[in-house]
Amino acid sequence: MSKTSTKGIWKVISASSMGTMIEWYDFYIFGSLAVVISTKFFPSDNPTAAFLSTLATFAAGFVVRPFGALFFGRLGDIIGRKYTFMATLLLMGGSTFLIGCIPSYETIGFMAPLLVLILRLLQGLALGGEYGGAATYVAEHAPVGQKGYWTSWIQTTATVGLFISLMVILATKNVLSAEAFDSWGWRVPFWVSIVMVGVSYLIRKNMDESPVFAKAKKEGTTSTNPLKESFGNRYNLKFVLLALFGATMGQGVVWYTGQFYAMSFMKTVMNIDSSQVDSLLGIALLLGTPFFIVFGWLSDKVGRKYIMMSGMLLAILFYRPIYKMMYNTTDVSYKTEIVEQTSQNVERTQNNDIITTLSKTYTDGTSYIEKKTDFADKKKSQSSITININSADEWTLIFLVFIQVLFVTMVYGPIAAFLVEMFPTKIRYTSMSLPYHVGNGIFGGLLPAISTYFVTHSKAAGKSDFYLDGLWYPIIIASICFVIGMVYIDNKNKINHL
Amino acid sequence: MNTIKQALGILWVILAVAAAYFCVFEFGLPKLLSDQQDDLVFGIIILFILTPLIVLGLGTFGYFAVIGEYNNKRK
């Protein structure tokens, strides 16, 4: 189909991937800096601001992305892929930069959280439009029989974006003092975005339109109403539903479990020090990322279906043993305490709050700090546990997270090629974007909230393995998706439109 | 294989109905009626986003499967 040379396709890949990676970076820094952002814009003692905070976290991630997919997907199928995903890039970059410029709640009051919410929604809309455009653009340039390989480069961008966001935040924290970071330094990762977006815009500006779309436009075979043709036509609708329930739904939960639930599990259930979690997650992501390319390439040889379904099956079978092993690494009841080094310190603050700090050290090098604050008004107390793990445990956790990232690469590596091949050129951008963002944004995005709900519920019920119950959500969703995918999806895609 | 595809279609329709019950009565409404702000947003998303999506989406998918839309056509 395509006459693009290998040199030409690398140009296409780099232009597309860089922009998509930046969009993921922009999307993730908000999540990674959520704690700082909430103190600056969403004071917890103000119920309206707290409500807006929850809305900003939830709405942008779940609700808005599919709308972005519909809005920009329609544009991409009418005016072209290139201009549409340039628009999403500028929208995302502009919104991110502006979040970094908003004065705090203390300065402009209620306008601050409202502006953050609006900009966060715009970020969600942009992300909803970007991915489908980039995947379609690359696939329509790629040679026949190599679409899995070439589109897998786009698939690396989400993980690389997360990795770079963690690194930029870590670097900013290292360069600045804790006070400076808290005061204004947290804005730096947001400002960095505008530079990256500027460079990416200039690169994308000089790219040509997708040859397949340009040909369709020349022949007058593009759609005038992609939404109606995608979802109002039974033939296309059945493939949209198959893509969602037989592929992206399971892929979404595997993706979110491997990269986000693992992170929140280590921070909140295992109580590992936040910086240790960020660095071990960064290493696991770095080691796992090349496998997106490996499985994308392999999907060209053996078919997309069996790679994606194998990833889902492995995740279903191994999530519980993996998380049990992860939990056991920091379970101090299995460790030997060095009693002589145990200390307890009690101090009284200016507000007459009493802070009790209990420190323990274990023979394997693990340290345990429990801090309890009894507030002077006696109405409430607050306690937190921080565990610093030893090097051996750190590498065990890197390995266990890496295994989960491998499952992610199996389900996610081939999916762009799978989706673009499923739909014809004239409605491709719209039709593939919606199941992707519903599967990832809604089924995947709801995972932290639903899984945390299961864990809290089981803990309250006194179950000894309460920490594993959060995994039921991804296991059930992935199992349904696995059965649908195995039964209804054809490995040799007979409806390949590329 | 076509018979399995069609028979499983009934299962997807039943699953959509079961999901509707759990999403509304086990997750959605209790969260919506709770006093917590976080729960309120979570309840709204479960009731008005996830429930229609699963019920209508999976139900339609099941219906299409039952009527043979996903069957392999003989050549």
Boltz contact constraints between the chains, C-beta under 6 A:
constraints:
  - contact:
      token1: [A, 50]
      token2: [B, 37]
      max_distance: 6.0
  - contact:
      token1: [A, 51]
      token2: [B, 37]
      max_distance: 6.0
  - contact:
      token1: [A, 54]
      token2: [B, 37]
      max_distance: 6.0
  - contact:
      token1: [A, 54]
      token2: [B, 38]
      max_distance: 6.0
  - contact:
      token1: [A, 54]
      token2: [B, 41]
      max_distance: 6.0
  - contact:
      token1: [A, 55]
      token2: [B, 41]
      max_distance: 6.0
  - contact:
      token1: [A, 58]
      token2: [B, 41]
      max_distance: 6.0
  - contact:
      token1: [A, 58]
      token2: [B, 45]
      max_distance: 6.0
  - contact:
      token1: [A, 63]
      token2: [B, 49]
      max_distance: 6.0
  - contact:
      token1: [A, 238]
      token2: [B, 64]
      max_distance: 6.0
  - contact:
      token1: [A, 238]
      token2: [B, 69]
      max_distance: 6.0
  - contact:
      token1: [A, 241]
      token2: [B, 61]
      max_distance: 6.0
  - contact:
      token1: [A, 245]
      token2: [B, 61]
      max_distance: 6.0
  - contact:
      token1: [A, 449]
      token2: [B, 42]
      max_distance: 6.0
  - contact:
      token1: [A, 487]
      token2: [B, 5]
      max_distance: 6.0
  - contact:
      token1: [A, 488]
      token2: [B, 70]
      max_distance: 6.0
